[in-house]
Amino acid sequence: MDLRKVPDKLGEVADIVLGFDDVDSYIKRNIPYLGAAVGRSANRIGGASFNIDGVTYNLAKNIGKNHLHGGIVGFDKVNWTTTVDGNKVIFSYLSKDGEEGYPGDLLTNITYELTDDNHFHVDFMSTTTKKTVVNLTNHSYFNLAGHDSGAEELFNHVAAVFADKITETDSDSIPTGRFTPVGGTPFDLRTPKRLGDIISKNQMLFDNNFCVTTFDKQGLHYVSRVVHPPSGRYLEVYSDQPGVQLYTSYYLPAPTDPALIGKGGVGYRRHGAFCLETQNYPDAVHHDNFPSSILKPGGIYRHKVIYSFGAEHSDEPMVVPS
């Protein structure tokens, strides 16, 4: 199986992952982080700085006054060494002490594995020489109708995210340290909802961290299940991380702006795909009530995420965990 090409309920194959046709575009034009490995710290760090043991570390202010996705030259923009082991590819990178303002030499391995049961495994592992902040994620963009299907078909997706609260944020999308229960809000995806109905009715952006609650196989969180009923294609996500960023690509070009040209000359635009970025809670370094994002020397950062693909017939109900 090719991760990008998934058959529907009739066996018709479509490429469901947004991206580019050439490496140069990933280097020079990938402002939205299509398919990127993001680090050292995914998502936002408020004020673009943090303090560890009385020392303040200043980071790049690359989203207003705050820090996003590892900085100006984050993990998505560096060269990794690769090793192929059967159906696994292992990427390795040594981020030197002080790179993008972060302390410590951080050695990271990311293992990608595609198995015969249509599961795509991504395993992150890091070690450090100094206390530092680590929060890695995979930033793939999916449209189960096909990468060229746009917002019209993204709106037909039916999504469930198994979380009972989100991290509350301010106007700059920086967590306040408080939580918002999803009950009675448009964020309540504990039962499946059609994305188009929620986005259109509530003018939703959907760029929020959900605090996941359910567990399933291998002791992992059962994070989400998304189905595109017309094709029957579905995606299930499992992870050992406490949070997931649901993002429906609001910040891709607006309909009136020039499109981002992707694979096959396709123009990507707003709400043309969704991301499920498994992660620690954003800005955790500033909130003692969040799971810690500090990695210490001698410790190992681990992050596992599994994407499971398949196709169902329209009369097969979505199974929601109790």
C-alpha positions in Angstrom: 0.0 0.0 0.0 1.1 3.6 -0.8 0.1 5.9 2.1 -1.1 8.5 -0.4 -3.2 6.1 -2.5 -6.2 4.5 -0.8 -9.1 2.6 -2.5 -12.7 3.5 -1.8 -15.6 1.2 -1.2 -15.7 0.3 -4.9 -12.0 -0.2 -5.2 -11.3 3.1 -6.9 -7.9 4.5 -5.8 -7.3 8.2 -5.0 -4.3 10.1 -3.6 -5.6 11.5 -0.3 -2.5 13.4 0.9 -1.7 17.0 0.0 1.9 17.7 -1.1 4.2 18.6 -3.9 5.7 16.8 -6.9 9.4 17.9 -6.2 11.7 18.2 -3.3 12.5 21.8 -4.1 8.9 22.8 -3.5 9.0 21.2 0.0 12.1 23.3 0.7 11.1 26.7 -0.7 7.2 26.8 -0.8 6.0 24.6 2.1 4.8 27.5 4.2 1.8 25.3 5.5 4.1 22.4 6.6 2.5 19.9 4.2 3.6 16.5 5.4 6.3 17.9 7.6 8.0 16.5 10.7 7.6 19.5 13.1 10.0 20.4 16.0 11.7 21.0 18.3 8.4 22.2 19.6 5.2 21.8 17.6 2.5 24.4 17.8 2.9 27.7 19.7 5.1 28.9 22.6 3.8 32.1 24.1 6.1 35.1 24.0 8.7 33.1 22.1 10.7 32.3 25.2 10.8 30.0 28.2 12.7 29.6 31.5 14.4 26.5 32.7 16.2 26.5 36.1 16.4 30.3 36.1 17.8 30.6 32.6 15.6 32.3 29.9 15.9 31.0 26.4 14.7 33.3 23.6 13.2 31.8 20.4 12.3 33.2 17.0 9.1 35.3 16.9 7.8 33.8 13.7 4.0 34.2 14.4 3.4 37.7 15.7 5.2 37.9 19.1 5.1 34.2 19.6 6.9 31.1 18.4 5.5 28.4 16.0 6.6 24.9 15.0 10.2 25.1 16.0 11.1 28.5 14.5 12.4 29.9 11.3 14.5 26.9 10.5 12.6 24.1 12.3 12.9 20.4 11.8 10.8 20.7 8.6 13.6 22.7 6.9 16.7 20.7 7.8 18.5 17.8 6.2 18.0 14.4 7.9 20.1 11.3 7.4 18.1 8.2 6.4 18.4 4.4 6.9 16.1 1.9 5.2 15.3 -1.3 7.2 12.8 -3.5 5.3 9.5 -1.6 5.2 10.8 1.0 7.7 12.6 4.3 7.0 14.5 5.9 9.9 15.3 9.6 9.8 17.9 11.0 12.1 18.9 14.6 13.0 21.2 16.2 15.5 19.9 19.6 16.5 22.9 21.4 18.1 22.8 23.3 21.4 21.4 26.8 20.7 19.7 26.0 17.4 16.7 28.2 17.0 17.3 29.2 20.7 16.7 25.8 22.2 19.2 24.5 24.8 21.0 21.1 24.5 22.2 18.9 21.7 19.0 17.0 20.8 19.3 13.8 18.8 16.0 12.7 17.2 15.1 9.6 15.3 11.8 9.3 13.4 10.7 5.9 12.2 8.1 5.6 9.5 6.6 2.1 8.8 3.8 1.1 6.4 2.4 -2.3 7.3 0.3 -4.8 5.3 -2.8 -4.1 7.3 -3.0 -0.5 6.0 -1.5 1.0 9.1 1.1 3.9 8.9 3.2 4.0 12.0 5.3 7.1 13.0 7.6 6.8 16.0 9.5 9.7 17.4 12.4 9.4 19.9 14.7 12.1 21.2 17.6 12.4 23.8 19.2 15.6 25.0 22.4 16.8 26.7 20.6 19.6 28.5 17.1 20.2 29.8 15.1 21.4 26.8 11.6 21.6 25.4 10.5 18.8 23.0 7.1 18.4 21.4 7.2 16.7 18.0 4.4 16.0 15.5 3.5 14.8 12.1 1.8 17.5 10.0 0.2 15.6 7.1 -2.8 17.1 5.3 -5.6 14.6 4.4 -8.6 14.8 2.1 -10.2 11.3 2.0 -12.0 12.3 -1.3 -8.7 12.9 -2.9 -6.0 15.6 -2.5 -7.6 17.6 -5.4 -11.1 17.6 -4.0 -11.0 20.8 -2.1 -13.4 22.3 0.5 -16.5 21.0 -1.2 -15.6 17.4 -0.3 -13.8 18.3 2.9 -17.2 19.5 4.1 -18.7 16.1 3.4 -16.3 14.4 5.9 -17.8 13.2 9.1 -15.4 13.5 12.0 -15.2 12.2 15.6 -12.5 13.3 18.0 -12.7 11.5 21.4 -12.0 14.4 23.7 -14.0 15.9 26.5 -12.3 19.3 26.6 -10.0 21.7 24.6 -7.2 23.9 25.8 -8.6 27.5 26.0 -6.6 30.0 24.1 -6.4 33.8 23.8 -6.8 35.8 20.6 -3.3 34.8 19.5 -4.1 31.1 19.9 -1.8 30.9 23.0 -3.2 28.6 25.8 -4.4 30.4 28.9 -3.9 27.4 31.1 -7.6 26.8 31.4 -9.8 24.2 29.7 -13.1 24.4 27.9 -15.5 21.4 28.2 -16.7 20.5 24.7 -20.2 19.7 25.8 -22.8 22.1 24.3 -20.2 23.6 22.0 -19.2 23.1 18.3 -16.1 21.4 19.6 -18.1 18.4 20.8 -17.1 15.8 18.4 -17.5 12.9 20.8 -20.3 11.8 18.4 -19.6 12.1 14.7 -20.4 15.4 13.0 -20.3 16.5 9.4 -17.5 19.1 9.1 -19.3 21.3 6.7 -22.3 21.7 9.0 -20.2 22.8 11.9 -17.8 25.0 9.9 -20.6 26.8 8.0 -23.0 27.2 10.9 -20.5 28.4 13.4 -17.9 30.1 11.2 -15.4 27.6 12.6 -11.7 27.7 11.9 -10.9 24.5 13.7 -7.3 25.0 14.8 -7.6 23.7 18.3 -5.9 21.3 20.7 -8.3 18.6 21.9 -7.5 16.7 25.2 -8.1 13.1 24.2 -9.6 10.7 26.7 -10.2 7.2 25.3 -7.9 4.3 25.0 -7.8 1.4 22.6 -5.4 -1.2 21.3 -1.8 -1.3 22.6 -2.7 1.1 25.4 -2.9 4.1 23.0 -5.4 6.9 22.9 -8.1 6.3 20.3 -7.8 9.8 19.0 -10.2 10.2 16.1 -12.1 8.6 13.3 -12.9 10.5 10.1 -15.1 9.1 7.3 -15.8 10.4 3.8 -19.3 8.8 3.3 -19.5 9.2 -0.5 -16.3 7.2 -1.0 -16.4 5.2 2.2 -12.8 5.9 2.9 -11.9 6.4 6.6 -9.0 7.3 8.7 -8.5 6.3 12.4 -5.8 7.8 14.5 -4.2 6.2 17.6 -1.5 7.9 19.7 0.2 7.9 23.1 0.1 11.7 23.3 -2.4 13.6 25.5 -3.5 16.1 22.8 -4.3 16.4 19.1 -4.6 19.6 17.0 -7.6 19.4 14.7 -6.9 21.8 11.8 -9.1 22.2 8.8 -6.7 24.3 6.7 -8.3 27.7 7.2 -4.9 29.3 6.5 -4.4 27.8 3.1 -5.1 30.5 0.5 -8.6 32.1 0.5 -10.9 31.5 -2.5 -10.1 35.0 -3.8 -6.3 34.6 -3.4 -3.8 32.7 -5.7 -3.9 29.0 -4.8 -0.9 27.1 -3.5 0.0 24.8 -6.4 0.6 21.3 -5.3 0.8 17.8 -6.9 -0.2 17.6 -10.5 -0.7 21.3 -10.7 -3.7 21.2 -8.3 -4.5 24.5 -6.5 -4.9 24.0 -2.8 -7.2 26.4 -0.9 -8.9 27.1 2.4 -10.6 24.1 4.0 -9.1 21.8 1.4 -7.9 19.2 3.9 -7.7 18.3 7.6 -4.8 17.6 9.9 -4.8 15.6 13.1 -1.5 16.6 14.8 -1.0 14.4 17.8 1.0 16.3 20.4 1.6 17.4 24.0 -0.6 20.4 24.9 0.7 23.6 23.2 2.8 26.0 25.3 3.1 23.4 28.1 6.4 24.9 29.3 4.4 27.8 30.7 1.6 25.8 32.4 2.3 23.6 35.4 -1.1 21.9 35.1 -0.2 20.7 31.5 1.8 17.5 30.9 5.5 18.5 31.0 7.3 19.2 27.8 10.7 19.3 29.5 13.1 16.5 28.4 16.1 16.0 30.8 19.5 14.4 30.1 19.2 10.7 30.5 15.5 10.7 29.6 14.0 9.7 26.3 11.2 11.5 24.6 8.8 9.1 22.8 5.8 9.7 20.7 3.9 7.1 18.8 1.1 7.7 16.3 -0.7 5.2 14.0 -2.9 6.1 11.0 -5.2 3.3 10.0 -6.9 3.5 6.6 -9.8 1.6 5.1 -13.1 1.8 3.3 -16.6 1.1 4.6 -20.0 0.7 3.0 -22.6 3.3 3.7 -24.7 0.9 5.8 -21.8 0.3 8.2 -22.1 2.5 11.3 -19.2 4.4 12.8 -18.1 2.8 16.0 -17.7 5.3 18.8 -15.9 4.3 22.0 -18.0 4.3 25.2 
